[in-house]
Amino acid sequence: MKSAHIQHLYNRVGFGIIPKELARLSKKSKKNVVNELFTSSKKTTILSVDTSFLKGISFKDAKDKNKRRELQKISRKKVQELSTAWFERLNNPSEILREKMTLFWANHFVCENKNILFVQSYNNMLRENALGDFRNFTKSVSKEAAMLSYLNNKQNKKKSPNENFARELMELFTLGQDHYTEQDIKESARSFTGYNHNFKGQFNFKQGQHDDEEKIFFGKLGHFKGDDIVDIILEKKQCARFISEKIYSYFVNESINNNHVDEMVEVFYKDYDIENLMRFVLLSNWFYADENIGTKIKSPIEFLVGINTIVPYKIEKPRQVLLLQRLLGQILLSPPNVAGWKTGRNWIDSNTIVTRLRLPSVLLNNAEIAYSEIGDEETMITDFKKRKLRRKAFIKVSADWSSFEENYKKESNKELVHQIITSKINSGTEEMLERNQQLSKRDFVVQLMSLPEYQLC
């Protein structure tokens, strides 16, 4: 398989690739390289933090106002701890494809919560289903405590139906806008009545709160429950198209090629098997077409983790991990709304582009970073002595330059350019890089990662 194609593959289903791995895989066929990705992601390694503070806590304890406030404060910190742990996982993934798919689904089945048990369960549910059966996946989403709370389905009862989840299930999760009626939303909401969970977040169907009368949904008549609604939705080919378009936009190109999506729909609609769909995409010749290489603007997480692939680094203060994500516009486990993050060019504005171009130096040369936006107390760095928000900060980072030098010891600065950047480089930049060939490899790679072209993968 061509080296350029392997780089492209690993940029899209991972966060880059080091020369040793690139050389090893270049001796294999495309089929074998892709197979290896799926084989290495067969298992699921759950992500968890210590929740022993909840041991022995009962529903009665949670009813106590002071106790509840204390638990909520600890839980919020634990959610941030899980967010940091997820970032660390992405920096050192054992199941590369599964973790990238988890990141994708987190911006599709969007959800946010402050209860660590709910958040942890939801995040691992995404991970476990990331390459599985989309039908079961969607049903699992509907029963997670985090989602039941986020979209108010816990308040969805037969005498007072709440339509929030029913609407977003179709608009954002399965069909897209204008592929259902307001009446379909009402009937779907009635079907999802009675969905609830216990104190620990385990799903609990409350028969007494369920509307068991007949419903008419997409022209079908029956005593439907939530799972039935999902089954009926998936009968529509539009569902396979909607998901295929989302996957194409994320992994291939934001500019949709309808012919390619048509091919994906035919594969996906047969059984809604996510692995089969992804395998088809990654083995398709058009996935490796020139117009799809180096054209995607990296998300903030892809940008941060991609730097780590080249020069492994560790941010010493977990709070500063969140600060950097906030400055770039994407905090893990904290989406802006139910529609998730807007991608592509929406990642870049006048503030974030300056931060991005400065960040390699900040992370790898212990440079100073400035910020002006006032954020919440959990994510901003505070000068507790003066009780004032500092406007500048040093991000304390340990950079593993020895690993970089070992991984790239055979590459000259000239060869390093095409190892680091896959997008087209303009003539002015090429001239500047040519003039700087005498720089040390360390300085040169920081310069490469500080280029506008490095924002693309």
Secondary structure by P-SEA (a helix, b strand, c coil): ccaaaaaaaaaaccccccaaaaaaaccccaaaaaaaaaaaacccccccccccccccccccccccaaaaaaaaaaaaaaaaaaaaaaaaaaacccaaaaaaaaaaaaaacccccccaaaaaaaaaaaaaaccccaaaaaaaaaacaaaaaaaccccccccccccaaaaaaccccccccccccaaaaaaaaaaacccccccccccccccccccccccccccccccccaaaaaaaaaccaaaaaaaaaaaaaacccccccaaaaaaaaaaaaccccaaaaaaaaaaccccccccccccccccaaaaaaaaaaabbbbcccaaaaaaaaaaacccccccccccccccccccccaaaaaaaaacccccccbbbbbbccccccccccccccccccccccccccccaaaaaaaaaccccaaaaaaacccccccaaaaaaaaaaccccaaaaaaaaaaccccccc
